[in-house]
Amino acid sequence: MGKKQVNQYLKAYINRLTTDLSPCKVILYGSLAKDTYRLGESDIDLLVVSKKFEAMDEDERFDYLYKKTTGFPLDWHVYGLTPKEAANISPLNTLSEALRTGKILVE
């Protein structure tokens, strides 16, 4: 599996999310965004911002986002925030860097 296949899985995952989550933003960060991704060593780092997370606690968001990765043979690290949480995130939180420097895939 090469980088092209990884990007196809990423696009398919985002399509799954947009079907019923309607994210405000999906941000790619980490090695794939920096073009240092190494198959078998790296993971896919995503931050998903959606109003629908307002009705979910942190565990429900985690479960939802990871169930959507079923069938994709990659290591995923996906985090979900509400728009308000994203706007008010502490600069000390590692996800604040994702918001500042990540690649926006959906907006």
C-alpha positions as a Markdown table, in Angstrom:
| # | Residue | x | y | z |
|---|---|---|---|---|
| 1 | Met | 0.0 | 0.0 | 0.0 |
| 2 | Gly | 1.4 | 3.4 | -1.0 |
| 3 | Lys | 0.6 | 7.0 | -0.2 |
| 4 | Lys | -2.0 | 7.1 | -2.9 |
| 5 | Gln | -4.0 | 4.3 | -1.2 |
| 6 | Val | -3.6 | 6.0 | 2.2 |
| 7 | Asn | -5.1 | 9.2 | 0.6 |
| 8 | Gln | -7.9 | 7.2 | -0.9 |
| 9 | Tyr | -8.7 | 5.7 | 2.6 |
| 10 | Leu | -8.6 | 9.2 | 4.0 |
| 11 | Lys | -11.1 | 10.6 | 1.4 |
| 12 | Ala | -13.4 | 7.6 | 2.0 |
| 13 | Tyr | -13.3 | 8.2 | 5.8 |
| 14 | Ile | -14.2 | 11.8 | 5.3 |
| 15 | Asn | -17.1 | 10.8 | 3.0 |
| 16 | Arg | -18.4 | 8.6 | 5.8 |
| 17 | Leu | -18.2 | 11.5 | 8.3 |
| 18 | Thr | -19.9 | 14.0 | 6.0 |
| 19 | Thr | -22.9 | 11.6 | 5.4 |
| 20 | Asp | -24.4 | 12.1 | 8.8 |
| 21 | Leu | -22.1 | 14.3 | 10.9 |
| 22 | Ser | -21.9 | 17.4 | 8.6 |
| 23 | Pro | -18.6 | 18.6 | 10.0 |
| 24 | Cys | -17.8 | 22.3 | 10.0 |
| 25 | Lys | -14.1 | 21.4 | 9.6 |
| 26 | Val | -11.9 | 18.4 | 9.1 |
| 27 | Ile | -8.2 | 19.1 | 9.7 |
| 28 | Leu | -5.4 | 16.9 | 8.9 |
| 29 | Tyr | -2.3 | 17.3 | 11.0 |
| 30 | Gly | 0.8 | 15.3 | 11.9 |
| 31 | Ser | 3.0 | 13.3 | 9.6 |
| 32 | Leu | 0.6 | 13.0 | 6.7 |
| 33 | Ala | 0.0 | 16.7 | 6.6 |
| 34 | Lys | 3.8 | 17.4 | 6.9 |
| 35 | Asp | 4.5 | 14.8 | 4.2 |
| 36 | Thr | 6.6 | 12.7 | 6.5 |
| 37 | Tyr | 4.1 | 9.8 | 6.7 |
| 38 | Arg | 5.7 | 6.4 | 6.9 |
| 39 | Leu | 3.5 | 3.4 | 6.2 |
| 40 | Gly | 3.5 | 1.0 | 9.1 |
| 41 | Glu | 5.0 | 3.6 | 11.4 |
| 42 | Ser | 2.8 | 6.6 | 11.2 |
| 43 | Asp | -0.8 | 7.2 | 12.0 |
| 44 | Ile | -3.5 | 9.4 | 10.5 |
| 45 | Asp | -4.1 | 12.5 | 12.7 |
| 46 | Leu | -7.5 | 14.2 | 12.2 |
| 47 | Leu | -9.4 | 16.8 | 14.1 |
| 48 | Val | -13.1 | 16.9 | 13.3 |
| 49 | Val | -15.2 | 19.9 | 14.3 |
| 50 | Ser | -19.0 | 19.5 | 14.3 |
| 51 | Lys | -22.0 | 21.0 | 16.0 |
| 52 | Lys | -23.4 | 17.5 | 16.3 |
| 53 | Phe | -20.7 | 16.8 | 19.0 |
| 54 | Glu | -22.6 | 19.2 | 21.3 |
| 55 | Ala | -25.0 | 16.3 | 22.0 |
| 56 | Met | -22.2 | 13.8 | 22.7 |
| 57 | Asp | -19.8 | 13.4 | 25.6 |
| 58 | Glu | -16.1 | 12.7 | 24.9 |
| 59 | Asp | -16.5 | 8.9 | 25.0 |
| 60 | Glu | -19.5 | 9.0 | 22.6 |
| 61 | Arg | -17.5 | 11.2 | 20.1 |
| 62 | Phe | -14.5 | 8.8 | 20.4 |
| 63 | Asp | -16.7 | 5.7 | 19.7 |
| 64 | Tyr | -18.5 | 7.4 | 16.8 |
| 65 | Leu | -15.3 | 8.6 | 15.1 |
| 66 | Tyr | -13.5 | 5.2 | 15.5 |
| 67 | Lys | -16.4 | 3.1 | 14.4 |
| 68 | Lys | -16.3 | 5.1 | 11.1 |
| 69 | Thr | -12.7 | 3.8 | 10.6 |
| 70 | Thr | -13.9 | 0.2 | 10.3 |
| 71 | Gly | -12.4 | -1.5 | 7.2 |
| 72 | Phe | -9.6 | 1.0 | 6.8 |
| 73 | Pro | -6.3 | -0.8 | 7.6 |
| 74 | Leu | -4.5 | 2.2 | 9.0 |
| 75 | Asp | -3.8 | 3.6 | 12.5 |
| 76 | Trp | -6.2 | 6.5 | 13.2 |
| 77 | His | -6.0 | 9.2 | 15.8 |
| 78 | Val | -9.2 | 11.2 | 15.4 |
| 79 | Tyr | -10.5 | 13.8 | 17.8 |
| 80 | Gly | -13.9 | 15.5 | 17.8 |
| 81 | Leu | -14.6 | 19.0 | 19.1 |
| 82 | Thr | -17.6 | 21.4 | 18.9 |
| 83 | Pro | -17.1 | 24.7 | 17.2 |
| 84 | Lys | -17.2 | 26.4 | 20.6 |
| 85 | Glu | -14.5 | 24.1 | 22.0 |
| 86 | Ala | -12.3 | 24.6 | 18.9 |
| 87 | Ala | -12.6 | 28.4 | 19.3 |
| 88 | Asn | -11.8 | 28.3 | 23.0 |
| 89 | Ile | -9.1 | 25.7 | 23.0 |
| 90 | Ser | -6.1 | 26.4 | 25.2 |
| 91 | Pro | -2.8 | 27.1 | 23.4 |
| 92 | Leu | -1.3 | 24.5 | 25.7 |
| 93 | Asn | -3.5 | 21.8 | 24.2 |
| 94 | Thr | -1.8 | 19.8 | 21.4 |
| 95 | Leu | -4.9 | 20.2 | 19.3 |
| 96 | Ser | -4.5 | 23.9 | 19.2 |
| 97 | Glu | -1.4 | 23.4 | 17.0 |
| 98 | Ala | -3.6 | 21.3 | 14.7 |
| 99 | Leu | -6.1 | 24.1 | 14.4 |
| 100 | Arg | -3.3 | 26.6 | 13.6 |
| 101 | Thr | -1.1 | 24.6 | 11.3 |
| 102 | Gly | -3.1 | 21.6 | 10.0 |
| 103 | Lys | -4.4 | 21.2 | 6.5 |
| 104 | Ile | -8.1 | 21.9 | 6.2 |
| 105 | Leu | -9.7 | 19.2 | 4.2 |
| 106 | Val | -13.4 | 20.2 | 4.8 |
| 107 | Glu | -14.7 | 23.6 | 5.7 |
